[in-house]
Amino acid sequence: MMIRSELYAKIAAENRHLMHEQAVAVVDTIFETITAALERGNRVEIRGFGAFSCRQREGRIGRNPKNGASVDVAPKVIPWFKLGKVIRDRLNTPD
């Protein structure tokens, strides 16, 4: 697992011309741009990496696990990620 701060550090280390604060700005800008596009209902495709999109989940009747009572679950939009072929092939290459 890699957390955001490790990603900042890795980008700054591999790009010596960037200061740490600039690496933070780059990563945050990328995440913010993807999020904004999804909010607008757009699909974001990064070739060789994957595609981000949103899917509509219908409302339903759920159950409260504590007492078994019926609960209305509202419809909602969920983010969806489809892995790109390049990464999928790298992950599934026999060693």
N, C-alpha and C positions, 0 to 999 in steps of 0.2 A: 504494500500500500504506500502511496505517496500523498502527503498532504500538501496543501497550497504553499506553505512556507518552504518546503523542500523543493517544490517546483521553482519558486522565486530564486532560491540559492543555486539550483542547477543551471538555470538560464543565465544568471549573473556569472557563474564560474566558467561556462562554456563560451561566453561572449565578453571577454575582458574589456572591451570598449564600453560596455554598459555598467553603470553603477547599480548597486542593489535597488535603489529607489526607482531607477528606470526599468529594471526587470519587473518590479512589482507593478508599475504602470502598464507595461506591455501585457502581462498576464491578466490583470484586472480589466483592461480594455477588451481583450478577446472574450473573456467571460461575459462582460456587460453587453457586448455587441451580439453575442449568441442569445443571451436572455432577452434583449430588446426585440430581436427578430422573432423569437418564439412568441413573445407577447403580442406581436402584430399578426400572428398566425402564419408566419413564413416558415419555410423549411431551410435549414442550414446544412449544407454539404461541404465537408472538408475532404477533398479527394485523397484517397489512400488512408484516411483515418476513419471516417464514418459520417453518418447523417443524423442530425437532431430534428425532431418534428414533434407535434402535439397530437394527441388522440383524445377524442371525446369519450368519456365514460358515462354511461347512462345512470340515472338515479335508480335506486333499488330499495327493497326492504331488507334491513340487516337485523341482527340480533345482538343485544347487549349480553356479552358473555358472563357478566356477573349475576344477572337476575333472569336472563332469557327473554326479556321484554323486546317487542318489535320496535325498531328504530328506522325512521326514514333517512336514507343516505342520499344527499343531494347529488345531481349530476355534476361532473367536474372535468376539467381538462388536465391530462397528465402528460408530462414530458416523455418522449420516447427516443431511444438511441439505437441505431442500427450500425453495427460494426462494419467497417470497410473490408474489402477483399484482401488487401495487402496485409493488414494486421491479422485478420482471421487466418490467412495462410501461414504467417509467421508463428502464430500460436499453435497451429495444428501440424507443424512440421516435425516429423519424428527425429529424435536426437541421435 
